[in-house]
Amino acid sequence: MNYWLLKSEPDVWSWDQQCKVKSAEWDGVRNYQAAANLRAMRVGDEAFFYHSNIGKEIVGIVRVVKEFYTDPTDEIGKFVCVDVAAVRPLKRAVTLAEIKAKPVLSNIALIRQSRLSVMPITSEQWNIILKMSDK
């Protein structure tokens, strides 16, 4: 299994909205590197659900339930989306400030490539963040 982080602006698509549907298209990605990450996702992979702009925190976990296909919101058909389903909320949201304060996470893409909306997370980073949410 691979791990990921998906960013969403909560005033556009929030964790609460994600939890109310069986699954949702993760669409609207128009960055080529982020789109390549969507193409690399496989059914069963899990991702942190990150509220960007408002909150700046990881709030939950989603699972990929459908691998990449042409994004229906892309009029030229170059970009892709995946379908994700809510798995569970984190016990406690983990903020960007907390992640930045943890030296072992200094190499995480969330810090290195802060504008990227879909990014890989190593299993070590995944486990550290999960432990942070338990506190």
C-alpha positions as CSV (number, residue, x, y, z in Angstrom):
1,M,0.0,0.0,0.0
2,N,1.1,3.5,-0.7
3,Y,0.3,6.6,1.3
4,W,-0.6,10.1,0.1
5,L,-1.8,13.5,1.2
6,L,-4.7,15.2,-0.6
7,K,-5.3,18.9,0.0
8,S,-8.7,20.5,-0.1
9,E,-10.0,23.9,0.7
10,P,-12.6,23.2,3.3
11,D,-14.9,26.0,2.0
12,V,-14.9,24.1,-1.4
13,W,-14.8,20.4,-0.2
14,S,-14.5,19.7,3.5
15,W,-13.9,16.6,5.5
16,D,-17.5,16.7,6.7
17,Q,-18.7,16.8,3.1
18,Q,-16.4,13.8,2.2
19,C,-17.9,11.8,5.1
20,K,-21.5,12.4,3.9
21,V,-20.9,10.6,0.6
22,K,-20.1,6.9,-0.2
23,S,-17.2,8.1,-2.4
24,A,-16.2,11.3,-4.3
25,E,-14.2,12.2,-7.3
26,W,-10.9,13.9,-6.4
27,D,-11.1,16.2,-9.4
28,G,-9.9,19.6,-10.5
29,V,-6.2,18.9,-10.2
30,R,-4.4,20.9,-12.9
31,N,-0.7,20.5,-11.8
32,Y,1.2,17.9,-13.9
33,Q,3.2,16.6,-10.9
34,A,0.0,16.3,-8.8
35,A,-1.7,14.6,-11.7
36,A,1.2,12.1,-12.0
37,N,0.7,11.3,-8.3
38,L,-3.0,10.6,-9.0
39,R,-2.0,8.3,-11.8
40,A,0.3,6.4,-9.4
41,M,-2.5,5.8,-6.9
42,R,-4.0,2.3,-6.6
43,V,-7.2,1.0,-5.1
44,G,-6.6,0.5,-1.4
45,D,-4.0,3.2,-1.0
46,E,-4.7,5.6,1.8
47,A,-4.3,9.4,2.0
48,F,-4.4,12.0,4.6
49,F,-7.2,14.6,4.0
50,Y,-5.7,18.0,4.6
51,H,-7.6,21.2,5.0
52,S,-5.6,23.9,3.2
53,N,-5.9,27.6,3.4
54,I,-8.5,27.4,6.2
55,G,-7.2,25.4,9.1
56,K,-4.0,24.0,7.5
57,E,-4.4,20.7,9.2
58,I,-4.7,17.0,8.5
59,V,-8.2,16.0,9.7
60,G,-8.9,12.5,8.3
61,I,-8.0,9.5,6.2
62,V,-9.5,8.5,2.9
63,R,-9.0,5.4,0.8
64,V,-8.7,5.2,-3.0
65,V,-11.7,3.2,-4.3
66,K,-11.3,3.9,-8.0
67,E,-8.0,4.3,-9.9
68,F,-7.4,7.2,-12.2
69,Y,-9.6,8.1,-15.1
70,T,-10.2,11.2,-17.2
71,D,-11.3,14.1,-15.0
72,P,-14.8,15.1,-16.2
73,T,-14.2,18.7,-15.2
74,D,-11.2,18.9,-17.6
75,E,-12.6,20.2,-21.0
76,I,-9.5,19.1,-22.9
77,G,-9.1,15.7,-21.3
78,K,-5.5,15.9,-20.2
79,F,-6.0,15.5,-16.5
80,V,-7.2,12.7,-14.3
81,C,-9.0,12.1,-11.1
82,V,-9.5,9.2,-8.7
83,D,-12.4,8.3,-6.4
84,V,-11.8,8.3,-2.6
85,A,-14.0,7.3,0.3
86,A,-13.7,8.5,3.9
87,V,-12.1,5.9,6.3
88,R,-12.0,7.8,9.6
89,P,-11.2,11.1,11.1
90,L,-8.0,11.5,13.0
91,K,-8.3,11.4,16.7
92,R,-7.0,14.9,16.8
93,A,-6.2,17.1,13.8
94,V,-2.5,17.6,13.2
95,T,-1.6,21.1,12.1
96,L,0.9,22.3,9.6
97,A,2.7,24.2,12.4
98,E,3.1,20.9,14.4
99,I,4.4,19.1,11.3
100,K,6.9,21.9,10.7
101,A,8.0,21.8,14.3
102,K,8.9,18.1,14.1
103,P,12.5,17.7,12.7
104,V,11.9,14.2,11.6
105,L,9.2,15.5,9.2
106,S,11.4,18.3,7.7
107,N,11.6,16.4,4.4
108,I,7.9,15.9,4.0
109,A,6.5,17.1,0.7
110,L,3.9,19.2,2.6
111,I,6.8,21.5,3.6
112,R,9.2,21.0,0.6
113,Q,6.5,21.5,-2.1
114,S,3.9,23.4,-0.2
115,R,1.8,24.3,-3.3
116,L,1.4,20.7,-4.5
117,S,-2.1,19.4,-3.9
118,V,-1.5,15.7,-4.2
119,M,1.7,14.3,-2.7
120,P,3.3,11.0,-1.6
121,I,3.8,10.3,2.1
122,T,6.3,7.7,3.2
123,S,5.2,5.0,5.6
124,E,7.5,6.5,8.2
125,Q,5.9,9.9,7.8
126,W,2.4,8.3,7.9
127,N,3.1,6.6,11.2
128,I,4.6,9.6,12.8
129,I,1.6,11.8,11.9
130,L,-0.8,9.1,13.1
131,K,1.1,9.0,16.5
132,M,0.9,12.9,16.6
133,S,-2.9,12.6,16.2
134,D,-3.1,10.3,19.2
135,K,-1.8,12.9,21.6
